[in-house]
């Protein structure tokens, strides 16, 4: 087949954009990748700084459930490039993987940089060309893509275009949501960008039933940055049932963040938007039953302080013991039944999600009604969307990254099919 000399252009050099580029280049089309940043994969590299969590090894049914209301759409992506296929693809780059005790899948060296280097080398070997410091600003009057560069505006024709511009989290790495103002005037519906996998500010209860924003000065100064390990969190889900998970989270200067909080961030954010606040319950001692805790709390303590008593009988000390004092009234602390109940289900009121720029990822984006099954925009034929700029979200743990890779594969396949149908 004779391919067009006009290249396909990918805007955004994150996992979704690079996967689209690879898929299209492997099918024989010339591909150019543009990114506003000086180098590719900036957010990907930072996300892997503490250990690159590629995907998760759990069975497919619970894996798919992590995508919530968007499961039907994302299930189609994962049918073509799911978690097992992602691992095999990674091995093809010469990067071995392992499954951690939590079921999460990591490269053996835990790092993102070697994987990205190997991938970029392979992409260049297929003829993919990269243009850094090229910020996409829309189209010119003739329909050519327009980029702002250090050398001025550049216009270029495209056989097809894949937009993989991310959301609005971590804008210093390039995902600033600026594309919203470019697409909306063309009639592309975009749901507001909101924080996902984010931390929250807390509201501290007072004896009179009111609440104050943030932690007490004493608690904040002593424990900001401290992790609460081996705890369980209970939170109402979107359909009203109580979901419980065990893990850890971190105290911040204004509230809480960390993997256990991120796992519940979507229903918590939605509850705060609907009702002004949300309450989660913390089990400080998930390995002990309520009866065991009550028995130890009620045990005579003699002349010992309550703090010494809880540390001696239950091993409750440090940030856990201080959080208990922070969130329970003095009266509840003096009542063994209420104190035991607090240890097993300590209510924590969350007043606000942290700003989207601080979030790990973004909810909202291009509506799924705006794209067909191949992820092509209905009002802009030949323009496809992939990755976080679409209106979906997923928790950390490999689900978000897997979805981004799979969407890039889906969009790339869509481009190839569309080009073939139109004889380009």
C-alpha positions as CSV (number, residue, x, y, z in Angstrom):
1,X,0.0,0.0,0.0
2,X,1.3,3.5,-0.8
3,X,1.2,5.6,2.4
4,X,0.7,9.4,2.4
5,X,3.8,11.5,2.9
6,X,1.8,13.7,5.3
7,X,2.6,12.4,8.8
8,X,0.2,11.6,11.6
9,X,0.8,14.0,14.5
10,X,0.7,13.1,18.2
11,X,0.3,15.9,20.6
12,X,1.6,14.9,24.0
13,X,4.5,12.6,24.8
14,X,3.2,10.8,27.8
15,X,2.3,7.1,27.9
16,X,-0.9,7.5,26.0
17,X,0.7,9.6,23.2
18,X,3.8,7.4,22.9
19,X,1.6,4.2,22.7
20,X,-0.5,5.8,20.0
21,X,2.7,6.8,18.1
22,X,4.1,3.3,18.3
23,X,0.9,1.7,17.1
24,X,0.6,4.0,14.1
25,X,4.3,3.8,13.2
26,X,4.3,0.0,13.4
27,X,1.4,0.1,10.8
28,X,3.7,2.0,8.4
29,X,2.6,5.6,8.7
30,X,5.1,8.4,9.4
31,X,4.6,9.8,12.9
32,X,5.7,13.1,14.5
33,X,5.3,13.6,18.3
34,X,5.1,17.0,19.8
35,X,5.3,18.1,23.4
36,X,5.4,21.5,25.2
37,X,8.1,20.3,27.6
38,X,11.8,19.9,26.9
39,X,11.7,16.1,27.0
40,X,9.2,13.3,26.8
41,X,7.4,11.6,29.7
42,X,7.9,14.2,32.4
43,X,4.9,13.1,34.5
44,X,5.6,9.4,33.9
45,X,9.1,9.8,35.2
46,X,8.0,11.7,38.4
47,X,5.2,9.1,39.0
48,X,7.8,6.4,39.0
49,X,10.2,8.2,41.2
50,X,9.2,6.2,44.3
51,X,8.7,3.0,42.3
52,X,7.0,2.7,39.0
53,X,3.6,0.9,39.5
54,X,2.8,-0.3,36.0
55,X,-0.3,-2.3,36.6
56,X,-2.0,-4.8,39.0
57,X,-2.1,-8.5,39.0
58,X,-5.6,-9.0,40.4
59,X,-8.2,-10.9,38.3
60,X,-9.7,-9.0,35.4
61,X,-13.2,-8.7,37.0
62,X,-12.1,-6.7,40.1
63,X,-9.6,-4.9,38.0
64,X,-12.3,-3.6,35.7
65,X,-14.4,-2.5,38.6
66,X,-11.8,0.0,39.6
67,X,-12.9,2.2,36.7
68,X,-16.4,2.9,38.2
69,X,-19.0,4.4,35.9
70,X,-16.5,4.3,33.0
71,X,-16.0,0.6,33.1
72,X,-18.0,-0.2,29.9
73,X,-15.8,2.2,27.9
74,X,-12.5,1.3,29.4
75,X,-13.3,-2.4,29.2
76,X,-13.1,-2.1,25.4
77,X,-9.7,-0.5,25.7
78,X,-8.4,-3.2,28.0
79,X,-9.8,-6.0,25.7
80,X,-7.1,-4.9,23.3
81,X,-4.3,-4.1,25.7
82,X,-5.0,-5.2,29.2
83,X,-2.7,-5.6,32.3
84,X,-1.2,-8.9,31.0
85,X,-0.5,-7.4,27.6
86,X,1.1,-4.4,29.2
87,X,3.5,-6.7,31.2
88,X,4.4,-8.6,28.0
89,X,5.0,-5.3,26.1
90,X,7.3,-4.1,28.9
91,X,9.3,-7.4,28.7
92,X,9.6,-6.7,25.0
93,X,11.5,-3.5,25.9
94,X,14.0,-5.6,27.9
95,X,12.5,-4.6,31.2
96,X,11.6,-7.5,33.6
97,X,8.7,-7.1,36.1
98,X,7.7,-8.6,39.4
99,X,4.5,-8.7,41.4
100,X,4.7,-7.1,44.9
101,X,3.0,-8.4,48.0
102,X,0.1,-6.1,47.4
103,X,-0.4,-7.5,43.9
104,X,1.0,-4.4,42.2
105,X,3.3,-4.9,39.2
106,X,6.7,-3.1,39.1
107,X,9.8,-3.1,36.9
108,X,12.4,-5.2,38.7
109,X,14.6,-2.1,39.3
110,X,11.5,-0.1,40.2
111,X,12.5,2.8,38.0
112,X,10.7,4.6,35.1
113,X,13.8,6.1,33.4
114,X,15.3,2.9,31.9
115,X,11.9,1.9,30.6
116,X,11.3,5.3,29.0
117,X,14.8,5.3,27.5
118,X,14.3,1.9,25.9
119,X,10.9,2.9,24.6
120,X,12.2,6.2,23.1
121,X,15.1,4.3,21.4
122,X,12.6,1.8,19.9
123,X,10.3,4.5,18.7
124,X,13.1,6.4,17.0
125,X,14.1,3.2,15.4
126,X,10.7,3.0,13.7
127,X,11.1,6.5,12.3
128,X,9.1,8.4,14.9
129,X,10.3,12.0,15.0
130,X,10.1,14.1,18.2
131,X,9.6,17.9,18.5
132,X,10.0,19.2,22.0
133,X,9.0,22.6,23.2
134,X,6.1,22.6,20.8
135,X,3.0,23.8,22.5
136,X,-0.2,23.1,20.5
137,X,-2.5,26.0,20.4
138,X,-5.1,24.8,17.8
139,X,-5.5,25.0,14.1
140,X,-4.9,27.8,11.6
141,X,-7.5,29.1,9.1
142,X,-6.6,26.3,6.6
143,X,-7.0,23.5,9.2
144,X,-3.3,22.9,9.8
145,X,-2.0,22.2,13.4
146,X,-0.4,25.3,14.9
147,X,2.4,25.1,17.5
148,X,4.1,27.8,19.5
149,X,7.9,27.1,19.6
150,X,10.9,29.0,20.9
151,X,11.4,30.0,17.2
152,X,7.9,31.3,16.7
153,X,4.7,29.7,15.4
154,X,4.8,26.6,13.3
155,X,1.9,25.3,11.2
156,X,1.9,21.7,9.9
157,X,-0.6,19.5,8.0
158,X,-1.7,16.2,9.5
159,X,-3.0,13.1,7.9
160,X,-4.6,12.5,11.4
161,X,-4.0,13.8,14.9
162,X,-4.0,12.2,18.3
163,X,-4.4,14.6,21.3
164,X,-2.9,13.1,24.4
165,X,-2.5,16.2,26.5
166,X,-3.3,15.0,30.0
167,X,-5.5,16.6,32.6
168,X,-4.6,19.5,34.8
169,X,-2.6,17.9,37.6
170,X,1.1,18.6,38.1
171,X,1.0,21.5,35.5
172,X,4.7,22.2,36.0
173,X,5.2,18.9,34.1
174,X,3.1,20.1,31.1
175,X,-0.5,19.0,31.9
176,X,-2.1,22.3,32.5
177,X,-5.5,21.8,31.0
178,X,-5.0,24.6,28.5
179,X,-6.4,22.4,25.7
180,X,-9.9,22.9,27.1
181,X,-10.1,26.4,25.8
182,X,-8.9,25.2,22.4
183,X,-11.5,22.4,21.9
184,X,-14.6,23.9,23.4
185,X,-15.0,26.6,20.7
186,X,-15.1,23.8,18.2
187,X,-18.1,22.3,19.9
188,X,-16.3,19.5,21.9
189,X,-18.1,19.0,25.2
190,X,-15.7,18.9,28.1
191,X,-16.6,18.0,31.7
192,X,-14.9,20.3,34.3
193,X,-11.5,19.1,35.3
194,X,-11.5,18.1,39.0
195,X,-8.9,16.6,41.3
196,X,-8.6,12.8,41.5
197,X,-6.3,10.7,43.6
198,X,-5.9,13.7,45.8
199,X,-5.5,14.7,49.4
200,X,-8.1,16.4,51.5
201,X,-8.3,19.2,54.1
202,X,-9.9,18.2,57.4
203,X,-12.4,19.8,59.8
204,X,-11.7,19.3,63.5
205,X,-14.7,18.6,65.8
206,X,-15.4,20.9,68.8
207,X,-17.1,20.0,72.0
208,X,-20.2,22.1,71.1
209,X,-20.7,20.1,67.9
210,X,-19.2,22.7,65.5
211,X,-15.9,22.2,63.7
212,X,-12.8,24.2,62.9
213,X,-10.7,24.0,59.7
214,X,-7.5,22.0,59.9
215,X,-5.6,20.3,62.7
216,X,-4.7,21.9,66.0
217,X,-1.4,23.7,66.0
218,X,0.1,21.1,68.4
219,X,-0.9,18.1,66.2
220,X,0.1,19.8,62.9
221,X,3.6,20.8,64.2
222,X,4.3,17.4,65.7
223,X,2.8,15.0,63.2
224,X,2.6,16.6,59.7
225,X,4.4,14.2,57.4
226,X,3.9,11.2,59.6
227,X,2.3,8.0,58.2
228,X,-0.5,6.1,59.8
229,X,0.4,2.5,59.0
230,X,-1.8,-0.6,59.2
231,X,-5.1,1.2,59.5
232,X,-8.4,0.5,57.8
233,X,-10.7,3.1,56.3
234,X,-14.5,2.8,55.8
235,X,-16.3,5.1,53.4
236,X,-19.7,5.1,51.7
237,X,-19.4,4.3,48.0
238,X,-21.4,6.0,45.2
239,X,-24.2,3.4,45.5
240,X,-24.5,3.8,49.3
241,X,-22.8,0.7,50.6
242,X,-19.9,0.9,53.0
243,X,-16.5,0.0,51.5
244,X,-13.6,-0.9,53.7
245,X,-9.9,-1.1,52.8
246,X,-6.7,-1.5,54.8
247,X,-3.5,0.3,54.1
248,X,-1.8,3.5,55.2
249,X,-2.0,7.2,54.7
250,X,-0.1,10.3,55.7
251,X,-1.0,13.4,57.9
252,X,-0.3,16.6,56.0
253,X,-0.2,20.2,57.3
254,X,-3.9,20.7,56.4
255,X,-5.3,17.2,56.4
256,X,-4.6,13.8,54.9
257,X,-3.2,12.2,51.7
258,X,-1.7,8.9,50.6
259,X,-2.7,5.6,49.0
260,X,-5.6,4.7,51.3
261,X,-7.1,8.2,50.9
262,X,-6.6,8.1,47.1
263,X,-8.5,4.9,46.9
264,X,-11.6,6.7,48.1
265,X,-10.9,10.1,46.6
266,X,-13.7,10.0,44.0
267,X,-16.7,9.3,46.3
268,X,-15.2,11.6,48.9
269,X,-14.7,14.5,46.4
270,X,-18.2,13.9,45.1
271,X,-19.8,13.9,48.6
272,X,-18.0,17.1,49.5
273,X,-19.3,18.8,46.3
274,X,-22.8,17.6,47.0
275,X,-23.0,18.2,50.8
276,X,-20.1,20.4,51.8
277,X,-18.2,17.7,53.7
278,X,-17.6,13.9,53.9
279,X,-16.9,11.6,56.8
280,X,-14.7,8.5,56.8
281,X,-14.1,6.2,59.7
282,X,-10.6,5.0,60.7
283,X,-10.0,1.7,62.3
284,X,-6.7,2.3,64.2
285,X,-6.3,-1.4,65.1
286,X,-7.8,-3.5,62.3
287,X,-6.2,-6.7,63.6
288,X,-8.2,-6.5,66.8
289,X,-11.9,-6.9,67.2
290,X,-14.1,-4.3,68.9
291,X,-14.6,-6.7,71.8
292,X,-10.9,-7.1,72.3
293,X,-10.3,-3.4,72.2
294,X,-13.2,-2.7,74.6
295,X,-11.9,-5.3,77.0
296,X,-8.4,-3.8,77.1
297,X,-9.6,-0.2,77.3
298,X,-11.9,-1.1,80.2
299,X,-9.2,-3.0,82.1
300,X,-8.4,-1.2,85.4
301,X,-5.5,1.2,84.8
302,X,-4.7,2.2,88.3
303,X,-2.6,5.3,88.6
304,X,-1.4,5.2,85.0
305,X,-2.5,7.9,82.5
306,X,-4.8,6.9,79.7
307,X,-2.0,7.4,77.2
308,X,0.2,4.9,79.1
309,X,-2.8,2.6,79.5
310,X,-3.5,2.5,75.8
311,X,0.1,2.0,74.9
312,X,0.5,-0.8,77.4
313,X,-2.7,-2.7,76.7
314,X,-3.1,-2.0,73.0
315,X,0.3,-0.7,71.7
316,X,-1.5,2.5,70.7
317,X,1.0,5.4,70.7
318,X,2.6,8.1,68.6
319,X,0.5,9.6,65.8
320,X,-2.3,7.1,66.2
321,X,-2.8,7.9,69.9
322,X,-2.5,11.6,69.2
323,X,-5.1,11.4,66.3
324,X,-7.5,9.8,68.7
325,X,-7.0,12.7,71.1
326,X,-7.4,15.2,68.3
327,X,-10.7,13.8,67.0
328,X,-12.5,12.5,70.2
329,X,-13.9,14.8,72.8
330,X,-12.5,14.7,76.3
331,X,-15.8,13.2,77.5
332,X,-15.5,10.4,74.9
333,X,-11.9,9.8,75.8
334,X,-12.9,9.2,79.5
335,X,-15.7,6.7,78.6
336,X,-14.3,3.2,77.9
337,X,-17.2,2.3,75.5
338,X,-17.0,5.5,73.5
339,X,-13.2,5.3,73.5
340,X,-13.2,1.7,72.2
341,X,-15.7,2.7,69.5
342,X,-13.4,5.6,68.5
343,X,-10.4,3.3,68.2
344,X,-12.3,1.0,65.9
345,X,-14.2,3.7,64.0
346,X,-12.7,7.1,64.5
347,X,-14.7,9.7,62.5
348,X,-12.7,12.0,60.3
349,X,-14.5,14.9,58.6
350,X,-13.1,16.1,55.3
351,X,-13.9,19.6,54.3
352,X,-12.4,20.1,50.9
353,X,-10.3,18.3,48.2
354,X,-6.9,19.8,47.6
355,X,-6.5,21.8,44.4
356,X,-6.4,20.0,41.1
357,X,-2.8,21.2,40.5
358,X,-1.7,19.2,43.6
359,X,-3.6,16.0,42.6
360,X,-2.0,12.9,41.1
361,X,-4.6,12.8,38.4
362,X,-7.7,14.5,37.0
363,X,-11.3,13.6,36.7
364,X,-13.4,15.2,34.0
365,X,-12.3,16.0,30.4
366,X,-13.5,15.3,26.9
367,X,-16.9,13.6,27.2
368,X,-17.2,10.1,25.9
369,X,-20.3,11.2,24.0
370,X,-17.9,13.4,22.0
371,X,-15.9,10.5,20.7
372,X,-16.7,7.3,18.8
373,X,-15.5,3.8,19.8
374,X,-12.2,4.5,18.2
375,X,-11.8,7.7,20.3
376,X,-12.2,10.0,17.3
377,X,-13.9,13.3,18.0
378,X,-17.3,13.3,16.2
379,X,-17.2,17.0,15.3
380,X,-13.5,16.9,14.2
381,X,-13.0,13.9,11.9
382,X,-9.4,12.6,11.9
383,X,-8.7,14.0,15.4
384,X,-8.5,11.4,18.2
385,X,-8.2,11.7,22.0
386,X,-6.3,9.5,24.4
387,X,-5.3,9.3,28.0
388,X,-6.2,11.4,31.0
389,X,-7.8,14.2,28.9
390,X,-10.8,11.9,28.4
391,X,-13.5,12.0,31.1
392,X,-12.5,9.0,33.3
393,X,-10.6,8.4,36.4
394,X,-9.0,5.5,38.2
395,X,-7.2,4.9,41.5
396,X,-3.5,4.6,41.9
397,X,-2.2,1.0,42.1
398,X,-1.5,0.6,38.3
399,X,-5.1,1.2,37.2
400,X,-4.6,4.7,36.0
401,X,-1.4,4.0,34.1
402,X,-2.8,0.8,32.5
403,X,-5.8,2.8,31.3
404,X,-3.6,5.5,29.8
405,X,-1.5,2.9,27.9
406,X,-4.6,1.1,26.7
407,X,-6.4,4.3,25.5
408,X,-3.3,5.2,23.5
409,X,-3.3,1.8,21.9
410,X,-7.0,2.2,21.1
411,X,-6.6,5.6,19.6
412,X,-3.6,4.5,17.5
413,X,-5.6,1.6,16.1
414,X,-8.5,4.0,15.4
415,X,-6.1,6.2,13.4
416,X,-4.8,3.3,11.4
417,X,-8.4,2.1,10.6
418,X,-9.6,5.6,9.7
419,X,-6.6,6.3,7.4
420,X,-7.1,3.0,5.6
421,X,-10.8,3.7,5.2
422,X,-10.1,7.1,3.7
423,X,-7.2,5.9,1.4
424,X,-4.6,8.0,3.0
